[in-house]
Amino acid sequence: MRVIVLGGNGVIGSLIVQALKADGHDVVAASRSTGVDVLTGEGLAEALAGADVAVDATNIETRVKSKAVKFFGTASRNIVEAVQTQGVPHLVTVSIYNATYSEGQKYGYYAGKAAQEQAVLNSNVPHTIVRSTQWYELAETILKTAKFGPVVITPPFISRPAAAVAVAKQIALVATGQPQPDGVVIAGPEERDLADLVVAIADNQGIKAKFLRISPPGMGAMKSGSLLPPKDVPGVGPTFEEWLATY
């Protein structure tokens, strides 16, 4: 099976590529470095020519709502158009669980993911939207980006986080199956507060800091647990402690 992974050089995209290659599929990682620009559409249709599946794993790191909505909305519409033009049988879009929830959209990045999903849902392409909970790696990112001298801002975030590599393997399975228009939810094995995971990673790395649990504007839904998936959604391992032991 020939699979084109858009954003294939990113965190989750590169792991999806690895998982698909391990299963023996013909995989191409497409990005601006390979001449494919999802924002302008340059090289997009050509990259999808002859593909059995297109996986949208594109990403932008921003909390600004306008930037996130513009990027994800524009990219997703261009991808949908290219999928239609080339007659690709299956589009897999990587999203976040409950990104379309009204409270969640107060957080700019989630509003962008909601725009991404809407572009797919408004189309008639055969698709599967994979909605994943947060990854353990998000706690690592918070530790790196929210540390100001001896202080780390750790927003309370109740979730069922999972290891990115485990999520990628599930996405690879979805990509090589039939379209599922109702979508797929992927969650980790346990309900955890990401703020606790940030502290655990810091301890594991020997980083000394003062942790302030503060919810920035727009993140109230994260603190309340409103973005938790249903309890009957199966969890994918490893546990956080197992993941941390191999870190």
N, C-alpha and C positions, 0 to 999 in steps of 0.2 A: 504494500500500500504506500502511495506517495503522499506525504504529509508536509505541508508548508506551515512552519511556525513563525508567525509574525511577532516580532519582539523576541526572537529566538536567542538573543544574546543577553537578555535580562535575567533577573534572579529566577523567576519561575519558568520563563521561556527556555533557558538553557537546561534546566532540570527536565522539562518535558521532552526536549530534544534527546537528552541522554536516555530517558525511559523508552522512547519510541525506537531509538537505535538499538537498544539492548534487546528489544523484541523483534529485531530484524527488519524494520520498516525503512523505506527510502525517505529520509528526512532532510529538509532544507531549512536552515535558520535564516530568516529574512529580516533585514533591518536597514537603516539608512547606510550603514557601512557596506552593505551589499547592493546598494542602489535602489532600495525600496523605501519610499517615503509615504507613510500612511496619511499624513496631513495634506500633502499636495496630490497624492495619488500617483506620483511618478514611479514607474516600474512595478506598480502593484498588480495590475492585470497580467502583465507578462510573467510575474513571479508565480501567479496562481494557475498558469496554463498547464493543463494535464494533471492537476492535483486531484486526489481523491478526497482529501480533507484539508481545510484551512483552520488553523488554530490562532485565535486572536489573543496573544499574551502581551500586547503592547502596554506600556505604562508611562506615567509621568509622575515625578515626585513633587507634589505641591499640595498645600492646604487651601489655596485660594480658589473659591468656588468658580469664578469666571474662567480661570485658566483650566481648571479640571474639566468643566463642562465643554469648553471649546475644544480641548484636545480629544477627550474620549468620544464626544458626540461626532466631531468631524471625522476622526479616524474610523469610527465604527460605520458611519454612513459610506465612506469611501470603500471600506472593506466589503460591505454588503453589495455595493455596486459592482465591484470587481468579481465577487463570487457569482453574482447573477450573470455578468458578461461572459465568464469562462465556464459557467455551468457546473461549478464545483458542487458535488453531491452533499457535502456536509460542512457546515461552519460551526466551530466550537468557540464560544466566547468565555473567557475567564473573568469572572466577576467576584463580588463579595456578598456573602449572605446578608439579606435584608438591606442592601444598598438603596432599594427603592422605598423603604419605610420612611414616612414623612419626618420623623424625629431624626433619623440617621442622616437625612439629606441636609440638615443644618450644618453638618461637617462637610466642608467643601469638596474633599476628595470623593466622598460617597455620592454627592450630587453628580460628579463626573461619571462615576460608574453607573448611576441610574440612567444618565443620558446615553451611555454606551449600550445598556440593555434595551432601552426604548428603541434605538435605531434598528436593532435586530428584530424586536417584536413587531415593529411596524412594517417589516419586510415580509416577503413570501419565500425566503430562502430556507431550505431544510437546515435546522439548527439545533444546537444544544447549548444552553447557558449553564455553565458550571459555577455555582455560587459557593465559594469556600469561606469558612471562618478564617480568622487571622492566623498567621503562622508564628511559631516560636521566634523566628528571625525578626519579627517586628519588635520584640522586646530588646533585641540587640541593637536595632536601629534607634530605638528611643534612648538607649544608654549612650549611643554615640552622638546623637543630634540634640538631645535635651540636657546635656551636661554643661553647666555654666560654672566654671571653677570647681569648687568642692560640692556644688549642689546639682542634683539631677531632678528634673520635673517629671514625675511619673504619674500620668493620669490614670485613675482607676478605670479599668476596662474589663468587665466580666464577659468572658467568652468561653468557647471550647476550642482553644488553639490547637494547631497541628504542625508537624514538621513539614516544611516546604517540599522536601523530597517525597514524602508520602502523598501529599496532595498532587504533585506532578505525576506520580505513577497512576493515580486514579484518573487524572485528566487524560493520560495516554490511553487508558482503557476505554474511556468515553469516546475519544477521538477515533478509535478503530472499530467502534460499534455503530449502531444505527442512530440517526437523529432522535433526540428526545425533546420534543417541543415544550414539555412541562418543566424541563430543566432538571438539574442534578444538584444535590446539596452534599458538600463534603465538610466534615467536622472532626475535630480531634477527640481523644478518648475521655477527657475529663473537663469539667467546668473549673476554670481558673481565672484569677485576676492577673492581667498582664503586668500590673504594677509589681506584684510579687515576683514575677519571672524576671523583671528587670533587676531587682535586688539580688536574686539568685545568680544571675549571670555575672553581675558585678563581684559578688563574693567569690565566684568560681575563678574570676580573672584577677582577684586580689586588688580590685579597685575600691578605694576608700572614698565614700561620699555621703552626703546628707541627702536623703530622699524626701521630696515634698510631693505628696499626693494631691494634685490640683487638677480639676477638670477644666480645660480651656473652653471658651464659648463654643457651643454647638456639639459638645461631646457628652451631654447629659444622658443620652440613650445608652451610651457605652457603660456609664457608671451604674445605671439602673438594671442592666442585664436585658434590656429590651431587644438587643440584637442576638440573643441566644437562639440557636436553632431548636426545633422540637426535640424532646428527649428520645423519641423513637428513631432519630437519625443515627445510623451506625457510626461509631467512631473509628478513625484510622490511627494506628500507632505510628511511632512509639510514644510513650508518655514523655512529659517534659524532662523528668529526671533521667530517663534512658537517653534522650537526645542530648542532654547536657553532659552526660558521662562520656560521650563520644566527641564532644565539642573541641 
